[in-house]
């Protein structure tokens, strides 16, 4: 049974999932720093299989118009089974609920098709990242 949560995972659960990604291979940040970073997020979404964290993503935002999706990860044993899409849809749903129209992200090399299926488009070659713009809605 898979459970989603908007609460931050524990440090141990986050570290276990993060270590499967190969990110931070140069050790630029300690896990205390990385965990503090996710705790400072505007919004995050976790997916669990029982007590194991298998998917995670977070948003950094001012809550008005600048939004940046980062640290989207799925445990390798659960990739290509829809969990990355579940994470992203949850993050995007929160942005829509808050009337955020400008959503940016960086993605790993080769992952662009995944994000394009969700509506993101590549920025020009000299501008890093990708973006998604929601039209319509109110600005109240």
FIDO-558743 format. One record per atom (N, C-alpha, C, O): y, z, x; residue in one letter; atom name. Coordinates in steps of 0.1 Angstrom, whole numbers. Layout:
BEGIN
{ketor {Y; Z; X}; a; CA};
...
END
This chain:
BEGIN
{ketor {-12; 0; 8}; x; N};
{ketor {0; 0; 0}; x; CA};
{ketor {12; 0; 9}; x; C};
{ketor {14; 8; 18}; x; O};
{ketor {22; -9; 6}; x; N};
{ketor {34; -11; 14}; x; CA};
{ketor {45; -4; 7}; x; C};
{ketor {47; -5; -5}; x; O};
{ketor {53; 3; 15}; x; N};
{ketor {64; 11; 9}; x; CA};
{ketor {77; 7; 17}; x; C};
{ketor {77; 5; 29}; x; O};
{ketor {88; 4; 9}; x; N};
{ketor {101; 2; 16}; x; CA};
{ketor {109; 14; 15}; x; C};
{ketor {108; 22; 5}; x; O};
{ketor {118; 16; 24}; x; N};
{ketor {127; 27; 25}; x; CA};
{ketor {140; 23; 31}; x; C};
{ketor {141; 15; 40}; x; O};
{ketor {151; 29; 25}; x; N};
{ketor {164; 27; 31}; x; CA};
{ketor {168; 39; 40}; x; C};
{ketor {179; 39; 45}; x; O};
{ketor {159; 48; 42}; x; N};
{ketor {161; 59; 51}; x; CA};
{ketor {157; 54; 65}; x; C};
{ketor {148; 46; 67}; x; O};
{ketor {164; 60; 75}; x; N};
{ketor {160; 56; 89}; x; CA};
{ketor {146; 61; 92}; x; C};
{ketor {142; 72; 88}; x; O};
{ketor {138; 53; 99}; x; N};
{ketor {125; 58; 103}; x; CA};
{ketor {127; 69; 114}; x; C};
{ketor {138; 71; 119}; x; O};
{ketor {116; 76; 116}; x; N};
{ketor {117; 86; 127}; x; CA};
{ketor {118; 79; 140}; x; C};
{ketor {115; 67; 142}; x; O};
{ketor {122; 87; 150}; x; N};
{ketor {124; 81; 164}; x; CA};
{ketor {110; 76; 168}; x; C};
{ketor {109; 65; 175}; x; O};
{ketor {99; 83; 166}; x; N};
{ketor {86; 79; 171}; x; CA};
{ketor {82; 66; 164}; x; C};
{ketor {76; 57; 171}; x; O};
{ketor {84; 65; 151}; x; N};
{ketor {80; 53; 144}; x; CA};
{ketor {88; 41; 149}; x; C};
{ketor {83; 30; 151}; x; O};
{ketor {101; 43; 150}; x; N};
{ketor {110; 32; 155}; x; CA};
{ketor {106; 28; 169}; x; C};
{ketor {104; 16; 172}; x; O};
{ketor {103; 37; 178}; x; N};
{ketor {99; 34; 192}; x; CA};
{ketor {86; 26; 192}; x; C};
{ketor {85; 17; 199}; x; O};
{ketor {76; 30; 184}; x; N};
{ketor {64; 24; 184}; x; CA};
{ketor {65; 9; 179}; x; C};
{ketor {59; 0; 185}; x; O};
{ketor {73; 7; 169}; x; N};
{ketor {75; -7; 164}; x; CA};
{ketor {83; -15; 175}; x; C};
{ketor {80; -26; 178}; x; O};
{ketor {94; -9; 180}; x; N};
{ketor {103; -16; 189}; x; CA};
{ketor {95; -20; 202}; x; C};
{ketor {98; -31; 207}; x; O};
{ketor {86; -12; 206}; x; N};
{ketor {78; -15; 218}; x; CA};
{ketor {70; -28; 216}; x; C};
{ketor {65; -34; 226}; x; O};
{ketor {66; -31; 204}; x; N};
{ketor {58; -43; 202}; x; CA};
{ketor {67; -56; 203}; x; C};
{ketor {61; -67; 204}; x; O};
{ketor {80; -55; 204}; x; N};
{ketor {88; -67; 204}; x; CA};
{ketor {91; -73; 218}; x; C};
{ketor {94; -85; 219}; x; O};
{ketor {90; -65; 228}; x; N};
{ketor {93; -69; 241}; x; CA};
{ketor {108; -69; 244}; x; C};
{ketor {113; -72; 255}; x; O};
{ketor {116; -64; 234}; x; N};
{ketor {130; -62; 236}; x; CA};
{ketor {133; -51; 246}; x; C};
{ketor {124; -42; 247}; x; O};
{ketor {144; -51; 252}; x; N};
{ketor {148; -40; 261}; x; CA};
{ketor {138; -39; 273}; x; C};
{ketor {136; -29; 279}; x; O};
{ketor {132; -51; 276}; x; N};
{ketor {123; -51; 288}; x; CA};
{ketor {129; -47; 301}; x; C};
{ketor {123; -42; 310}; x; O};
{ketor {142; -49; 302}; x; N};
{ketor {149; -45; 314}; x; CA};
{ketor {153; -30; 314}; x; C};
{ketor {159; -25; 324}; x; O};
{ketor {150; -24; 303}; x; N};
{ketor {154; -10; 302}; x; CA};
{ketor {168; -6; 302}; x; C};
{ketor {173; 4; 307}; x; O};
{ketor {176; -15; 296}; x; N};
{ketor {191; -13; 296}; x; CA};
{ketor {195; -1; 288}; x; C};
{ketor {205; 5; 290}; x; O};
{ketor {187; 3; 278}; x; N};
{ketor {190; 14; 269}; x; CA};
{ketor {177; 23; 268}; x; C};
{ketor {166; 18; 269}; x; O};
{ketor {180; 36; 267}; x; N};
{ketor {169; 45; 265}; x; CA};
{ketor {166; 45; 250}; x; C};
{ketor {173; 40; 242}; x; O};
{ketor {154; 50; 246}; x; N};
{ketor {151; 51; 232}; x; CA};
{ketor {159; 61; 225}; x; C};
{ketor {162; 59; 213}; x; O};
{ketor {165; 70; 231}; x; N};
{ketor {174; 79; 225}; x; CA};
{ketor {187; 71; 221}; x; C};
{ketor {192; 73; 210}; x; O};
{ketor {191; 63; 230}; x; N};
{ketor {203; 54; 227}; x; CA};
{ketor {200; 44; 216}; x; C};
{ketor {208; 43; 207}; x; O};
{ketor {189; 38; 217}; x; N};
{ketor {185; 28; 206}; x; CA};
{ketor {184; 35; 193}; x; C};
{ketor {189; 29; 183}; x; O};
{ketor {178; 47; 192}; x; N};
{ketor {177; 54; 180}; x; CA};
{ketor {190; 58; 174}; x; C};
{ketor {193; 58; 162}; x; O};
{ketor {199; 63; 183}; x; N};
{ketor {212; 67; 179}; x; CA};
{ketor {220; 55; 173}; x; C};
{ketor {227; 56; 163}; x; O};
{ketor {218; 43; 179}; x; N};
{ketor {224; 31; 174}; x; CA};
{ketor {219; 28; 160}; x; C};
{ketor {228; 25; 151}; x; O};
{ketor {206; 28; 157}; x; N};
{ketor {202; 25; 144}; x; CA};
{ketor {207; 36; 134}; x; C};
{ketor {209; 33; 122}; x; O};
{ketor {208; 48; 138}; x; N};
{ketor {213; 59; 129}; x; CA};
{ketor {228; 56; 126}; x; C};
{ketor {233; 62; 116}; x; O};
{ketor {235; 49; 133}; x; N};
{ketor {249; 46; 131}; x; CA};
{ketor {251; 33; 122}; x; C};
{ketor {262; 28; 120}; x; O};
{ketor {240; 27; 117}; x; N};
{ketor {240; 15; 109}; x; CA};
{ketor {247; 18; 96}; x; C};
{ketor {246; 29; 90}; x; O};
{ketor {252; 7; 90}; x; N};
{ketor {258; 7; 77}; x; CA};
{ketor {246; 8; 66}; x; C};
{ketor {248; 15; 56}; x; O};
{ketor {236; 1; 69}; x; N};
{ketor {224; 0; 60}; x; CA};
{ketor {212; -4; 68}; x; C};
{ketor {213; -12; 78}; x; O};
{ketor {200; 1; 65}; x; N};
{ketor {188; -3; 71}; x; CA};
{ketor {177; -3; 61}; x; C};
{ketor {178; 3; 50}; x; O};
{ketor {167; -11; 64}; x; N};
{ketor {155; -12; 55}; x; CA};
{ketor {142; -11; 64}; x; C};
{ketor {141; -18; 74}; x; O};
{ketor {133; -3; 60}; x; N};
{ketor {120; -1; 67}; x; CA};
{ketor {109; -4; 58}; x; C};
{ketor {110; -2; 46}; x; O};
{ketor {98; -10; 63}; x; N};
{ketor {86; -12; 55}; x; CA};
{ketor {75; -5; 62}; x; C};
{ketor {73; -6; 75}; x; O};
{ketor {67; 2; 55}; x; N};
{ketor {56; 10; 60}; x; CA};
{ketor {43; 6; 54}; x; C};
{ketor {42; 2; 42}; x; O};
{ketor {33; 6; 62}; x; N};
{ketor {19; 5; 57}; x; CA};
{ketor {13; 19; 59}; x; C};
{ketor {10; 23; 70}; x; O};
{ketor {13; 27; 49}; x; N};
{ketor {9; 41; 50}; x; CA};
{ketor {21; 48; 57}; x; C};
{ketor {32; 48; 53}; x; O};
{ketor {18; 54; 69}; x; N};
{ketor {28; 60; 77}; x; CA};
{ketor {33; 52; 88}; x; C};
{ketor {42; 55; 96}; x; O};
{ketor {27; 40; 90}; x; N};
{ketor {30; 31; 101}; x; CA};
{ketor {42; 22; 98}; x; C};
{ketor {42; 15; 88}; x; O};
{ketor {53; 23; 106}; x; N};
{ketor {64; 14; 104}; x; CA};
{ketor {60; 0; 108}; x; C};
{ketor {56; -2; 120}; x; O};
{ketor {60; -10; 99}; x; N};
{ketor {56; -23; 103}; x; CA};
{ketor {67; -34; 102}; x; C};
{ketor {66; -45; 108}; x; O};
{ketor {78; -30; 96}; x; N};
{ketor {90; -39; 95}; x; CA};
{ketor {103; -31; 95}; x; C};
{ketor {103; -20; 89}; x; O};
{ketor {113; -37; 101}; x; N};
{ketor {126; -30; 101}; x; CA};
{ketor {137; -40; 103}; x; C};
{ketor {135; -50; 109}; x; O};
{ketor {149; -37; 97}; x; N};
{ketor {161; -45; 100}; x; CA};
{ketor {173; -36; 96}; x; C};
{ketor {171; -27; 88}; x; O};
{ketor {184; -39; 102}; x; N};
{ketor {196; -31; 99}; x; CA};
{ketor {209; -40; 98}; x; C};
{ketor {209; -51; 103}; x; O};
{ketor {219; -34; 93}; x; N};
{ketor {232; -41; 92}; x; CA};
{ketor {243; -32; 98}; x; C};
{ketor {243; -20; 95}; x; O};
{ketor {251; -38; 106}; x; N};
{ketor {263; -32; 110}; x; CA};
{ketor {275; -38; 103}; x; C};
{ketor {275; -50; 102}; x; O};
{ketor {283; -30; 97}; x; N};
{ketor {294; -36; 88}; x; CA};
{ketor {305; -26; 86}; x; C};
{ketor {304; -14; 88}; x; O};
{ketor {317; -32; 83}; x; N};
{ketor {328; -23; 79}; x; CA};
{ketor {328; -21; 64}; x; C};
{ketor {336; -14; 58}; x; O};
{ketor {318; -27; 57}; x; N};
{ketor {316; -25; 43}; x; CA};
{ketor {325; -34; 34}; x; C};
{ketor {325; -33; 22}; x; O};
{ketor {334; -42; 40}; x; N};
{ketor {343; -50; 33}; x; CA};
{ketor {340; -65; 35}; x; C};
{ketor {336; -72; 26}; x; O};
{ketor {341; -70; 48}; x; N};
{ketor {338; -84; 50}; x; CA};
{ketor {331; -87; 63}; x; C};
{ketor {326; -98; 64}; x; O};
{ketor {331; -78; 72}; x; N};
{ketor {324; -81; 85}; x; CA};
{ketor {310; -75; 84}; x; C};
{ketor {309; -63; 83}; x; O};
{ketor {300; -83; 85}; x; N};
{ketor {286; -78; 84}; x; CA};
{ketor {278; -86; 95}; x; C};
{ketor {279; -98; 96}; x; O};
{ketor {270; -78; 102}; x; N};
{ketor {261; -83; 112}; x; CA};
{ketor {247; -78; 111}; x; C};
{ketor {245; -66; 111}; x; O};
{ketor {237; -87; 108}; x; N};
{ketor {223; -83; 107}; x; CA};
{ketor {217; -83; 121}; x; C};
{ketor {219; -92; 129}; x; O};
{ketor {210; -72; 124}; x; N};
{ketor {204; -71; 138}; x; CA};
{ketor {191; -63; 137}; x; C};
{ketor {188; -57; 127}; x; O};
{ketor {184; -64; 148}; x; N};
{ketor {171; -57; 150}; x; CA};
{ketor {161; -59; 139}; x; C};
{ketor {154; -50; 135}; x; O};
{ketor {160; -71; 134}; x; N};
{ketor {150; -75; 125}; x; CA};
{ketor {137; -76; 132}; x; C};
{ketor {136; -85; 141}; x; O};
{ketor {127; -68; 129}; x; N};
{ketor {114; -69; 136}; x; CA};
{ketor {102; -66; 127}; x; C};
{ketor {104; -58; 118}; x; O};
{ketor {91; -72; 130}; x; N};
{ketor {79; -70; 123}; x; CA};
{ketor {68; -69; 133}; x; C};
{ketor {67; -76; 143}; x; O};
{ketor {60; -59; 131}; x; N};
{ketor {48; -56; 140}; x; CA};
{ketor {40; -69; 141}; x; C};
{ketor {38; -75; 131}; x; O};
{ketor {36; -73; 153}; x; N};
{ketor {28; -85; 155}; x; CA};
{ketor {16; -87; 146}; x; C};
{ketor {13; -98; 142}; x; O};
{ketor {9; -76; 143}; x; N};
{ketor {-2; -76; 134}; x; CA};
{ketor {1; -80; 119}; x; C};
{ketor {-7; -84; 112}; x; O};
{ketor {14; -79; 116}; x; N};
{ketor {19; -82; 102}; x; CA};
{ketor {28; -94; 101}; x; C};
{ketor {33; -97; 90}; x; O};
{ketor {30; -101; 112}; x; N};
{ketor {38; -113; 112}; x; CA};
{ketor {32; -124; 104}; x; C};
{ketor {20; -125; 103}; x; O};
{ketor {40; -133; 99}; x; N};
{ketor {36; -144; 91}; x; CA};
{ketor {29; -140; 78}; x; C};
{ketor {20; -148; 73}; x; O};
{ketor {32; -129; 73}; x; N};
{ketor {27; -124; 60}; x; CA};
{ketor {37; -120; 50}; x; C};
{ketor {34; -114; 40}; x; O};
{ketor {50; -124; 53}; x; N};
{ketor {61; -122; 43}; x; CA};
{ketor {69; -109; 45}; x; C};
{ketor {78; -107; 38}; x; O};
{ketor {65; -101; 55}; x; N};
{ketor {73; -89; 57}; x; CA};
{ketor {87; -91; 63}; x; C};
{ketor {96; -84; 59}; x; O};
{ketor {88; -101; 72}; x; N};
{ketor {101; -104; 77}; x; CA};
{ketor {111; -109; 66}; x; C};
{ketor {122; -105; 65}; x; O};
{ketor {105; -117; 57}; x; N};
{ketor {113; -121; 45}; x; CA};
{ketor {116; -109; 36}; x; C};
{ketor {127; -109; 31}; x; O};
{ketor {107; -100; 34}; x; N};
{ketor {110; -88; 26}; x; CA};
{ketor {121; -80; 32}; x; C};
{ketor {130; -76; 25}; x; O};
{ketor {121; -78; 45}; x; N};
{ketor {132; -71; 52}; x; CA};
{ketor {145; -78; 50}; x; C};
{ketor {155; -72; 45}; x; O};
{ketor {145; -91; 53}; x; N};
{ketor {158; -99; 51}; x; CA};
{ketor {163; -99; 37}; x; C};
{ketor {175; -98; 34}; x; O};
{ketor {154; -101; 27}; x; N};
{ketor {158; -102; 13}; x; CA};
{ketor {164; -88; 9}; x; C};
{ketor {174; -88; 2}; x; O};
{ketor {159; -77; 14}; x; N};
{ketor {164; -64; 11}; x; CA};
{ketor {178; -62; 17}; x; C};
{ketor {187; -57; 11}; x; O};
{ketor {180; -67; 30}; x; N};
{ketor {193; -66; 36}; x; CA};
{ketor {203; -75; 29}; x; C};
{ketor {215; -70; 26}; x; O};
{ketor {199; -87; 26}; x; N};
{ketor {209; -96; 19}; x; CA};
{ketor {212; -91; 5}; x; C};
{ketor {223; -93; 0}; x; O};
{ketor {202; -85; -2}; x; N};
{ketor {205; -80; -16}; x; CA};
{ketor {215; -69; -15}; x; C};
{ketor {224; -68; -24}; x; O};
{ketor {214; -61; -5}; x; N};
{ketor {224; -50; -3}; x; CA};
{ketor {238; -56; -1}; x; C};
{ketor {248; -51; -6}; x; O};
{ketor {239; -66; 7}; x; N};
{ketor {252; -73; 10}; x; CA};
{ketor {258; -79; -3}; x; C};
{ketor {269; -77; -6}; x; O};
{ketor {249; -85; -11}; x; N};
{ketor {254; -91; -24}; x; CA};
{ketor {259; -80; -33}; x; C};
{ketor {269; -81; -40}; x; O};
{ketor {251; -69; -34}; x; N};
{ketor {255; -58; -42}; x; CA};
{ketor {269; -52; -38}; x; C};
{ketor {276; -48; -47}; x; O};
{ketor {272; -53; -26}; x; N};
{ketor {285; -48; -21}; x; CA};
{ketor {295; -58; -20}; x; C};
{ketor {306; -56; -15}; x; O};
{ketor {292; -70; -25}; x; N};
{ketor {301; -82; -25}; x; CA};
{ketor {305; -86; -11}; x; C};
{ketor {317; -91; -9}; x; O};
{ketor {296; -85; -2}; x; N};
{ketor {299; -90; 12}; x; CA};
{ketor {296; -105; 12}; x; C};
{ketor {285; -110; 7}; x; O};
{ketor {305; -113; 17}; x; N};
{ketor {304; -128; 16}; x; CA};
{ketor {301; -134; 30}; x; C};
{ketor {295; -144; 31}; x; O};
{ketor {305; -127; 41}; x; N};
{ketor {304; -132; 54}; x; CA};
{ketor {293; -124; 62}; x; C};
{ketor {295; -113; 65}; x; O};
{ketor {281; -131; 64}; x; N};
{ketor {270; -124; 70}; x; CA};
{ketor {266; -131; 83}; x; C};
{ketor {264; -143; 82}; x; O};
{ketor {266; -124; 94}; x; N};
{ketor {263; -130; 106}; x; CA};
{ketor {251; -124; 112}; x; C};
{ketor {247; -113; 109}; x; O};
{ketor {244; -131; 121}; x; N};
{ketor {233; -126; 129}; x; CA};
{ketor {231; -134; 142}; x; C};
{ketor {235; -145; 143}; x; O};
{ketor {224; -127; 151}; x; N};
{ketor {219; -134; 163}; x; CA};
{ketor {204; -134; 161}; x; C};
{ketor {198; -125; 155}; x; O};
{ketor {197; -144; 166}; x; N};
{ketor {183; -144; 164}; x; CA};
{ketor {177; -149; 178}; x; C};
{ketor {183; -155; 186}; x; O};
{ketor {164; -145; 179}; x; N};
{ketor {157; -149; 192}; x; CA};
{ketor {155; -164; 191}; x; C};
{ketor {154; -170; 181}; x; O};
{ketor {154; -169; 203}; x; N};
{ketor {151; -184; 205}; x; CA};
{ketor {139; -188; 197}; x; C};
{ketor {128; -181; 198}; x; O};
{ketor {140; -198; 189}; x; N};
{ketor {128; -203; 182}; x; CA};
{ketor {127; -197; 168}; x; C};
{ketor {118; -202; 160}; x; O};
{ketor {135; -187; 165}; x; N};
{ketor {134; -181; 151}; x; CA};
{ketor {144; -187; 141}; x; C};
{ketor {144; -182; 130}; x; O};
{ketor {152; -197; 145}; x; N};
{ketor {161; -203; 136}; x; CA};
{ketor {155; -208; 123}; x; C};
{ketor {161; -206; 113}; x; O};
{ketor {144; -214; 123}; x; N};
{ketor {138; -219; 111}; x; CA};
{ketor {135; -208; 101}; x; C};
{ketor {137; -210; 89}; x; O};
{ketor {131; -197; 105}; x; N};
{ketor {129; -185; 96}; x; CA};
{ketor {142; -182; 89}; x; C};
{ketor {142; -181; 76}; x; O};
{ketor {153; -181; 96}; x; N};
{ketor {166; -177; 90}; x; CA};
{ketor {172; -189; 82}; x; C};
{ketor {179; -186; 72}; x; O};
{ketor {169; -201; 86}; x; N};
{ketor {174; -212; 78}; x; CA};
{ketor {167; -213; 64}; x; C};
{ketor {174; -216; 54}; x; O};
{ketor {155; -209; 63}; x; N};
{ketor {148; -208; 50}; x; CA};
{ketor {155; -198; 41}; x; C};
{ketor {153; -199; 29}; x; O};
{ketor {162; -189; 47}; x; N};
{ketor {169; -178; 39}; x; CA};
{ketor {183; -182; 36}; x; C};
{ketor {190; -175; 30}; x; O};
{ketor {187; -194; 40}; x; N};
{ketor {201; -199; 37}; x; CA};
{ketor {211; -199; 49}; x; C};
{ketor {222; -203; 47}; x; O};
{ketor {206; -194; 60}; x; N};
{ketor {215; -193; 72}; x; CA};
{ketor {216; -207; 78}; x; C};
{ketor {207; -215; 77}; x; O};
{ketor {227; -210; 84}; x; N};
{ketor {229; -222; 92}; x; CA};
{ketor {234; -219; 106}; x; C};
{ketor {240; -209; 108}; x; O};
{ketor {230; -228; 115}; x; N};
{ketor {234; -226; 129}; x; CA};
{ketor {249; -229; 130}; x; C};
{ketor {255; -238; 123}; x; O};
{ketor {255; -221; 139}; x; N};
{ketor {269; -223; 142}; x; CA};
{ketor {270; -234; 152}; x; C};
{ketor {260; -238; 158}; x; O};
{ketor {282; -239; 155}; x; N};
{ketor {283; -249; 165}; x; CA};
{ketor {278; -244; 178}; x; C};
{ketor {278; -232; 181}; x; O};
{ketor {274; -253; 187}; x; N};
{ketor {268; -250; 200}; x; CA};
{ketor {276; -240; 208}; x; C};
{ketor {270; -232; 215}; x; O};
{ketor {289; -241; 208}; x; N};
{ketor {297; -232; 216}; x; CA};
{ketor {301; -219; 209}; x; C};
{ketor {308; -211; 214}; x; O};
{ketor {295; -217; 197}; x; N};
{ketor {297; -204; 190}; x; CA};
{ketor {283; -198; 187}; x; C};
{ketor {275; -204; 180}; x; O};
{ketor {280; -187; 193}; x; N};
{ketor {267; -181; 192}; x; CA};
{ketor {263; -176; 178}; x; C};
{ketor {272; -173; 170}; x; O};
{ketor {251; -175; 175}; x; N};
{ketor {246; -169; 163}; x; CA};
{ketor {245; -178; 152}; x; C};
{ketor {246; -191; 153}; x; O};
{ketor {243; -173; 140}; x; N};
{ketor {242; -181; 128}; x; CA};
{ketor {250; -173; 117}; x; C};
{ketor {255; -162; 120}; x; O};
{ketor {252; -180; 106}; x; N};
{ketor {261; -174; 96}; x; CA};
{ketor {256; -178; 82}; x; C};
{ketor {249; -188; 80}; x; O};
{ketor {260; -170; 72}; x; N};
{ketor {257; -172; 58}; x; CA};
{ketor {269; -168; 50}; x; C};
{ketor {275; -157; 52}; x; O};
{ketor {274; -177; 41}; x; N};
{ketor {286; -174; 33}; x; CA};
{ketor {282; -175; 19}; x; C};
{ketor {278; -185; 14}; x; O};
{ketor {285; -164; 11}; x; N};
{ketor {283; -164; -3}; x; CA};
{ketor {296; -167; -10}; x; C};
{ketor {306; -161; -8}; x; O};
{ketor {295; -177; -18}; x; N};
{ketor {307; -181; -26}; x; CA};
{ketor {306; -175; -40}; x; C};
{ketor {296; -171; -45}; x; O};
{ketor {318; -173; -45}; x; N};
{ketor {319; -167; -59}; x; CA};
{ketor {319; -152; -58}; x; C};
{ketor {320; -146; -47}; x; O};
{ketor {318; -145; -70}; x; N};
{ketor {319; -131; -70}; x; CA};
{ketor {333; -126; -70}; x; C};
{ketor {343; -133; -67}; x; O};
{ketor {335; -113; -73}; x; N};
{ketor {348; -107; -73}; x; CA};
{ketor {351; -100; -60}; x; C};
{ketor {341; -97; -53}; x; O};
{ketor {363; -97; -57}; x; N};
{ketor {367; -90; -45}; x; CA};
{ketor {373; -76; -49}; x; C};
{ketor {382; -71; -42}; x; O};
{ketor {368; -70; -59}; x; N};
{ketor {373; -57; -64}; x; CA};
{ketor {368; -46; -56}; x; C};
{ketor {372; -35; -58}; x; O};
END
